[in-house]
Amino acid sequence: MDKVIYLIRHGQTEYNRKGVVQGSGIDAPLNETGRLQAEAFYKTYHNIPFDYVYTSVLQRSIQSVNGFLKDGLPTTQLAGLNEINWGVKEGKVPTTEEHSYYNKIINGWREGKLDIAIEGGESPLMVQERQKSALEHILSHPDQKQVLICMHGRAMRIFLCLMMNRNLREMDQFAHTNLGLYLLHYHAHNKRFEIIKENDQSHLLEV
């Protein structure tokens, strides 16, 4: 069965505002701006007849779709949608040294070194492996024709590579912002995804 998927990144947290690395090891809540972003998205899209809502298990993703959950939409939290784990760099205040190390890892991924990870963290290949079961779960319910998914920036880039059958080296081509929207159509006959909107932020104009 074909599906329409609304894929969003969570709203802003204080870690985002301060530029501090925040992965699956930090379960930060939305800040005031993040809550306003979530309200703006809900105001724009609450009339869409969603059949189901999926989030990661982290509170910032759950809080970002709270308006829809209050409406009683069925939901499941999937750990496979969690943000990448940044290991020993999580929660570190950005410094020149930290920024240099972080960029070295990111550049390595762009060069195809997709099995490298920050100490104690996950590589892109590890993240995508756990995402495969999450995507399989989401696609296995033909009654869920319109689906809302809320997850995280780096993980979303990896997820989009999985959905679009793109090489993970290209993940940074998928731009993302807090509460930005990717609208996708899943065509069941050929098991292909089509991107209709890419990092759309039109619902955030008043935030």
LINQUI-V901131 format. One record per run of one state. SS is the DSSP state (H for helix, E for strand, C for the rest). FROM is the first residue (numbers start at 1). LEN is the number of residues. If there is no record, write none. Layout:
SS	FROM	LEN
SS	FROM	LEN
//
This chain:
C	1	2
E	3	7
C	10	4
H	14	5
C	19	13
H	32	14
C	46	6
E	52	4
C	56	3
H	59	6
C	65	1
H	66	5
C	71	4
E	75	3
C	78	1
H	79	3
C	82	5
H	87	3
C	90	6
H	96	15
C	111	13
H	124	16
C	140	6
E	146	6
C	152	1
H	153	12
C	165	3
H	168	6
C	174	7
E	181	7
C	188	4
E	192	9
C	201	1
H	202	3
C	205	3
//
